Amino acid sequence: MKIKSGDTVIVIAGANKGQTGKVISVDSDAAKVLVEGVNRVFKHVRKSQRNPQGGRLEKEMPIDASNVMLVCPQSGKPTRVGYRFSKDGAKERFAKVSGVSLGQCSPPKPSRAAS
């Protein structure tokens, strides 16, 4: 999955379209992401030892990864993510809109280094 936790994303489809937030966690098996402040729902909680007040708790729920796009750190626009090898042979993610690097994915390999 091309979206990692800590990325800033924008929702491109669904009831929360247009909202931006930081990715809290990623579930790659289910292809879902948990975004801070997006897709908030109320969970009704019974009184208990842990929650003596009871009532309604507001929490975020995961949304499908296909409904979010990464926000380019340079231009601030939604962008697709690509992979490339840097000059030292490290694999890195990059924003396709501006070409700016989004960080390394794997350590440098001498076989991939540009000569």
Backbone bond lengths (Angstrom), bond angles and torsions (degrees), N, CA, C in turn:
res aa  C-N    CA-C-N  psi(-1)  N-CA   C-N-CA  omega(-1)  CA-C   N-CA-C  phi
1 M - - - 1.444 - - 1.529 108.55 -
2 K 1.314 116.16 138.11 1.454 120.66 -173.46 1.522 113.94 -86.00
3 I 1.326 117.69 -10.64 1.457 121.19 178.37 1.524 108.49 -99.48
4 K 1.323 116.22 131.67 1.464 121.95 -178.31 1.531 109.08 -115.98
5 S 1.327 116.06 161.74 1.460 119.23 177.49 1.529 108.50 -68.10
6 G 1.320 115.26 140.67 1.464 121.49 -176.48 1.518 113.25 98.90
7 D 1.337 118.47 -14.43 1.467 121.65 177.57 1.527 110.34 -72.78
8 T 1.313 116.16 152.06 1.458 121.48 171.97 1.520 107.84 -96.31
9 V 1.341 115.94 126.63 1.458 120.88 -176.47 1.526 110.09 -127.41
10 I 1.336 114.95 162.06 1.459 122.44 174.28 1.525 107.59 -122.43
11 V 1.325 116.13 140.59 1.460 121.08 179.64 1.525 107.69 -82.40
12 I 1.346 117.46 128.41 1.464 121.48 -175.85 1.520 112.84 -108.00
13 A 1.339 118.20 -6.43 1.462 120.60 -178.98 1.521 109.32 -152.54
14 G 1.323 115.25 152.92 1.453 120.34 175.96 1.521 112.84 101.21
15 A 1.334 115.29 -171.31 1.461 121.45 -175.50 1.526 112.40 -67.34
16 N 1.314 118.49 -24.51 1.461 122.59 -177.79 1.530 112.73 -101.51
17 K 1.318 116.95 23.53 1.463 122.03 -176.74 1.523 111.01 -56.48
18 G 1.345 115.69 132.30 1.452 121.37 177.95 1.520 114.17 96.79
19 Q 1.319 118.84 -14.24 1.457 120.94 -179.85 1.525 110.18 -80.42
20 T 1.328 115.67 145.45 1.455 120.76 176.93 1.515 109.53 -116.78
21 G 1.307 116.20 156.29 1.455 121.17 178.17 1.509 110.96 -173.65
22 K 1.320 114.34 172.06 1.455 121.99 -179.99 1.520 109.10 -93.46
23 V 1.333 116.86 138.69 1.459 121.71 -179.85 1.526 108.68 -74.94
24 I 1.343 115.75 123.58 1.458 121.50 179.58 1.523 110.52 -86.32
25 S 1.328 116.77 -47.96 1.460 120.56 179.36 1.515 110.14 -149.16
26 V 1.337 115.18 160.44 1.459 122.67 -178.03 1.519 108.42 -128.65
27 D 1.346 116.91 130.40 1.459 122.54 174.00 1.527 106.65 -110.71
28 S 1.330 116.64 96.92 1.461 120.05 -174.59 1.522 112.43 -72.37
29 D 1.337 118.17 -26.50 1.469 120.26 178.71 1.521 111.13 -66.63
30 A 1.339 117.30 -43.13 1.459 121.94 -179.37 1.526 112.09 -93.16
31 A 1.335 118.42 -2.67 1.466 124.56 -178.04 1.528 111.10 56.01
32 K 1.332 116.27 48.90 1.458 121.72 179.58 1.517 109.68 -128.25
33 V 1.343 115.11 150.78 1.461 121.39 177.46 1.524 108.88 -127.34
34 L 1.323 115.53 148.64 1.451 122.42 177.06 1.522 106.62 -107.69
35 V 1.353 116.50 115.38 1.453 122.04 -174.61 1.528 109.01 -110.29
36 E 1.317 115.46 134.66 1.461 122.20 -177.90 1.530 111.08 -64.93
37 G 1.326 116.83 122.11 1.456 122.32 176.30 1.520 115.29 81.46
38 V 1.329 118.47 6.64 1.461 122.23 -177.65 1.523 108.85 -119.26
39 N 1.337 116.71 143.66 1.464 124.36 178.55 1.532 110.98 59.84
40 R 1.331 115.06 50.90 1.462 121.01 -179.76 1.523 109.88 -81.26
41 V 1.340 116.49 135.92 1.455 122.77 179.50 1.530 108.41 -131.41
42 F 1.321 115.95 163.13 1.457 121.63 175.34 1.515 108.94 -98.59
43 K 1.327 116.31 131.18 1.459 121.77 173.75 1.522 106.80 -110.20
44 H 1.323 116.12 122.82 1.459 121.13 -179.53 1.524 108.56 -84.46
45 V 1.340 115.75 124.90 1.453 121.53 -172.94 1.525 109.84 -119.32
46 R 1.318 115.53 130.74 1.465 122.09 176.74 1.536 109.34 -76.43
47 K 1.309 116.55 152.94 1.460 120.42 175.58 1.521 109.91 -61.91
48 S 1.333 116.43 137.89 1.459 120.78 -179.89 1.525 108.56 -156.38
49 Q 1.322 116.68 179.85 1.464 121.37 176.88 1.535 110.17 -62.09
50 R 1.328 115.80 -41.61 1.461 120.52 -178.21 1.523 111.40 -71.68
51 N 1.336 116.87 -39.26 1.461 121.31 -178.20 1.536 108.16 -125.68
52 P 1.342 118.22 83.49 1.461 120.44 -174.86 1.527 113.69 -68.17
53 Q 1.322 117.46 -23.05 1.466 120.47 -179.33 1.529 111.77 -77.27
54 G 1.330 116.65 -38.05 1.459 120.10 -174.02 1.514 110.32 72.46
55 G 1.325 117.88 -166.06 1.464 121.54 175.51 1.509 113.30 104.32
56 R 1.347 115.03 -147.75 1.457 121.55 -175.58 1.519 109.96 -112.92
57 L 1.315 116.65 127.86 1.456 122.38 173.68 1.520 108.28 -105.72
58 E 1.318 116.33 137.10 1.465 120.34 177.26 1.522 108.07 -99.86
59 K 1.339 116.49 129.10 1.457 120.40 -178.84 1.515 110.36 -145.70
60 E 1.345 115.69 161.14 1.462 121.39 177.20 1.523 109.37 -85.35
61 M 1.321 114.91 146.16 1.454 121.49 174.78 1.530 108.18 -117.76
62 P 1.334 117.16 152.70 1.467 119.83 -179.01 1.530 112.05 -67.27
63 I 1.321 115.82 148.43 1.463 121.28 173.36 1.528 107.77 -122.69
64 D 1.316 116.15 160.35 1.454 121.03 -177.21 1.522 110.76 -66.34
65 A 1.311 116.57 140.93 1.462 121.64 -177.51 1.525 112.01 -65.78
66 S 1.337 117.57 -23.34 1.463 119.87 179.11 1.522 112.02 -73.78
67 N 1.321 117.97 -12.95 1.459 121.95 -179.43 1.520 113.30 -94.49
68 V 1.327 117.78 6.03 1.466 120.72 178.02 1.521 109.68 -127.30
69 M 1.341 115.10 152.07 1.464 121.73 174.53 1.514 108.28 -130.20
70 L 1.296 115.69 145.06 1.453 122.04 178.15 1.521 109.91 -68.24
71 V 1.326 116.92 142.60 1.464 121.89 176.18 1.524 107.38 -95.24
72 C 1.338 115.45 127.65 1.459 121.17 -179.29 1.527 109.40 -65.66
73 P 1.335 118.85 128.84 1.456 119.72 -178.97 1.528 113.56 -68.96
74 Q 1.325 117.53 -21.23 1.460 120.24 -178.15 1.529 112.14 -89.00
75 S 1.331 117.42 -49.10 1.461 120.64 -175.15 1.527 113.25 -96.32
76 G 1.328 118.00 -21.49 1.463 121.22 -178.59 1.513 113.86 79.53
77 K 1.323 117.99 11.26 1.463 122.77 -179.91 1.522 109.96 -101.63
78 P 1.348 117.42 156.16 1.466 119.30 174.34 1.525 110.24 -64.28
79 T 1.311 116.37 141.67 1.452 120.37 -176.66 1.522 110.91 -144.52
80 R 1.320 115.05 154.37 1.456 120.31 170.26 1.525 108.29 -82.62
81 V 1.328 115.32 162.18 1.458 121.11 -177.08 1.513 108.90 -114.55
82 G 1.322 116.29 135.66 1.456 121.43 176.37 1.515 110.16 -125.02
83 Y 1.316 115.30 170.51 1.462 122.00 176.99 1.514 108.79 -119.51
84 R 1.325 116.23 144.08 1.458 121.80 175.72 1.523 108.38 -152.22
85 F 1.320 115.18 168.33 1.455 120.98 177.62 1.519 108.62 -104.59
86 S 1.327 116.97 131.96 1.465 121.14 178.25 1.521 109.29 -79.70
87 K 1.319 116.45 177.54 1.460 120.91 -175.66 1.531 113.10 -63.77
88 D 1.343 116.26 -30.12 1.468 118.97 179.66 1.526 112.60 -85.52
89 G 1.338 118.83 -0.44 1.450 122.28 176.24 1.514 114.83 96.31
90 A 1.334 117.42 6.70 1.464 120.51 179.06 1.531 109.53 -85.44
91 K 1.333 115.92 140.01 1.458 120.57 176.93 1.518 107.94 -82.89
92 E 1.344 116.70 132.55 1.458 120.79 -177.66 1.523 110.89 -136.35
93 R 1.340 115.71 155.31 1.462 121.61 173.01 1.522 107.46 -89.67
94 F 1.352 116.19 148.91 1.454 119.16 176.14 1.517 110.08 -144.73
95 A 1.334 115.66 153.74 1.457 122.23 178.34 1.516 108.42 -82.92
96 K 1.332 116.57 128.16 1.460 119.92 -176.37 1.519 112.51 -74.18
97 V 1.335 118.78 -22.03 1.463 121.04 179.42 1.517 111.08 -68.76
98 S 1.334 116.97 -49.14 1.462 120.30 -173.92 1.525 113.44 -112.09
99 G 1.320 117.84 -16.61 1.455 121.05 -179.15 1.522 113.68 83.44
100 V 1.328 117.52 5.96 1.460 121.11 -178.49 1.534 109.84 -74.57
101 S 1.326 116.17 144.01 1.456 121.71 -178.71 1.523 110.81 -73.78
102 L 1.344 116.49 142.66 1.464 122.40 178.79 1.522 112.01 -110.24
103 G 1.320 117.38 9.82 1.458 121.32 178.32 1.511 112.37 113.93
104 Q 1.326 114.82 162.63 1.458 121.12 -178.20 1.515 111.73 -81.11
105 C 1.334 115.88 148.31 1.463 122.95 176.04 1.516 111.47 -105.56
106 S 1.324 116.74 -31.54 1.460 120.65 -179.95 1.522 108.98 -143.76
107 P 1.314 116.96 157.41 1.469 120.19 -179.62 1.527 111.22 -67.68
108 P 1.338 116.36 162.21 1.468 119.92 -179.71 1.530 112.16 -62.78
109 K 1.347 114.82 141.96 1.455 122.27 175.64 1.528 107.59 -119.72
110 P 1.307 117.74 128.69 1.467 119.61 -179.19 1.528 113.08 -60.99
111 S 1.350 117.69 -29.75 1.468 120.02 -179.14 1.523 112.05 -68.83
112 R 1.344 118.02 -24.39 1.455 121.45 -179.76 1.537 113.28 -96.28
113 A 1.314 118.37 -4.29 1.455 121.82 -177.40 1.530 110.29 -69.80
114 A 1.337 113.75 140.60 1.475 119.26 177.80 1.503 109.23 -75.08
115 S 1.322 115.81 137.36 1.469 118.43 -178.87 1.510 112.61 -100.76
